[in-house]
Amino acid sequence: MIGSPVDYDKKFKENLPIHPAKLDWELKRYLNLLPGKEILDLGIGQGRNSIPLAKLGYHITGVDFSYKNLEICKEICPELNLSRADIRDFEIEKDKYDLISSRCVLHFFHKDDMYEIVHNIKKNLKSNGLVYIQVFSVEDPKLQKHTNSDNFEMLENNIFHNIVNNTFVSFFTKNEILDLFNDFQTISISEEYSLDQGSDTPYYSGIIKYIGQKS
């Protein structure tokens, strides 16, 4: 593993932003393709997708590095099965999960670590299961911001090292994501540039969204 995971408990201390649960429409659209009810959410955060899915009758295993996020999830939805871990260390049970989701998490690693996580997802996902990920695109304004920041060291392949806390941020192209999942059937891939209003200070993000199915 390269660098440290982002420590949201330390970063936000007593001011952790609260994000309401709301099932992403891209995911909701393809729930009918799932072969079963078992879902793994790597980087569950405050349960944006997983809490609505649990209320729809899906069985959720959620993994996150933040104690505070896990406490919020458990308080809202006690039936969630939650684990506190760095997702790079989490052992995915083989052939158990019908959907493995990682929403806006994988870009907070060096790409070598991200590739290893994707490899483990692909290897252990149930046959005909779906994978759903969201990552920063190279069109995200933060790429240029980090390029001009003294706190970030720009590495190869659109990878940035935060020299203050030894974390990483990676930016991707659609072709990179398609290449990572070239042995999956692509169900949906999109790239969008939109205003993120989930924090006290709204900001623009460039995001790639991918849904694929294992054959």
N, C-alpha and C positions, 0 to 999 in steps of 0.2 A: 504494500500500500504506500501511496505517495502523499505526504502531507497529512494534515489533520482534518477531521470533519468539521463543518460549520457548527459552532456551539451556540444555538439560538438562546438557550437559557442564560448564558453569559453575555451574549450580545444585547439582549433586550432587558435582562434583569426583571424589574417589576413592570415593565411596559411592553410585554409581549402583545403584538397586535392580534385581535380576534377576527378570524375569518369565518363567515357563516357557511354552513354546509349547503352545497348546491351541486347536484349531479351535472357534470359536463354533458352538453347535448351530443357531442361527438361519440361519447361512450354510451349514452342512453340509446342512441340510434341503433347500435349493434349488439345490444344485450341478448337479442334473440339468437345470436350465433354461438353463445356460450354452451358448451356441452354439459355443464353442471353448475353447482352453486358455490363452489369453493374459490375464494378470491384472496390474493396476497397483494397488499399495498405496501410497497417499499418506499418509505418516507411518507407515512400517513399524515403527518402534520396534525391538523385539527379535524381531519376526517371529511374534507370537502366532498369527496366522492363516496367514501366508504360508509359514512353514516346514512346517507340516503339509500345506498345499496343494502345495508343491513336491515333497514326498515322495509325493504322490498322482499326480504326473506333470504338474502345471500349470507353465506358464512364468511366472515371477514377475519383475516389475520393481518394485523398492522404492525409495522416496524418503524421506529423513529429514534433519533438520538436525543431528543428533547423530552425531559421528564414533564415539563409544563404542558407541552402539546399532548402527551399521552394522558395526563390528568384531565385535560379538557375533554378529550375523546371519551374517556371512561365515564366522566360525569354525565355527558350528554347521552351516551349509548353504552350502557354497562355490558351488553352482550358481545361487544368486540373482544377478540382475542389479541392482546397487545404485548409487544416485546420491545424493550429498550435496547438498541444495538446500533452500531455503525453498520449500514447495509452492506458494506464491503465484507463484513465478517459473517453476515447472516447466512446460515445454511438452508437453502431452499429444498424442501422435501420433494423428492422426485415423483412426478406423475400425480401429484395431489391437486394442483391448482388449475382451474378452468380459465382464470384470468390473472395475469400478473401486471400490476399497474405501478408506474413510477412517474408521478406528475411533478414537473418542475423541481427535480432533485438531482438528476444525473449530471447536470451541467456544473454542479458544485464539486466536481472531482477532476483530477487530472484525467485526460482522455484514456490513458493506459488503464486506470482503475475503472473508468466507465465501460470500456470495452470488456473487461473481465466480468463486471456485473451483468452486462448484456449476454455474454457467453453463458453464465450460470442460469440466467432467466431462460434462454433458449433451450439449454440442455435439460432443464428440469420441468419445464412447462408440460402440462398434459397434452397429448395428441389432440389436435383440433382446437386447442385452447387459444385464447387471444392475449396479445401483449399490447399495452397502451402506455405510451411515454410522451412527455412533453419536455423539450430542451430549448435553450437559447439558440436563436439563429444568428448567423453572421450579420444580419441586418439590425440586430439589437443595438440601440444607442450606447449601451454600456460597454460595448467593445471599444468604441472610440474613446469613451471616458476613461477606461482602464489604460488605454494606450498612452494617454496624456497624464496619468497619475504617477506620482513618485512612490505610491504604496504598492504598485503592481509592476512585476517584471514580465515582459512579454516573451513567451517561449514560441517554439514552432507550432504550426498547425492551429493557430487561434486559441492557444492555451495561455492563461495568465496566472502567475504566482503572486499571491498576496504575501508580501514579505513581512507584514506586521504580525499576522497570526498563522502563517504557514498553511493557508488554504489555497484552493485553486478554483478558477472559473474557466469553463470551456464553451466555445461557440461552434455551432455546427452548420453544415449545408444540408439541404434535402438529399443530395446524392450520397453524402456520408451515411445518413440514417438508412437509406435504401440499401447501401452496400452492406451495412451491419446486419440487415435482415434479408439478405438476398436469397436465403433458403426458406423464407416465409412467404405466404401469399399476402400482398399488400391489400388491406381492406380500405384504408383511407390514409392519405398524407396531405397535410396542408401547412402553409406558412402564413402567419398573420402578424401584423404590426398594429398594436392597439394600446389604449390608455388603461393602465392597471390602477384601479381605484381602491385596492385592498389595503392600503396603508394610509397613514396620516398625510403623507405627501405623495399624491398621484404621480406616476411616471409611465413613460412609454416602454413597452417591451416588444421584442421580436421573438416569436415562438414558433417552433416546428412541432406539429402534433402528428403522431404516427400510431396507427392501429394495424396490427398484422396477425395472421393466423398460422399456427404451426400445422404442417401437413402430417 
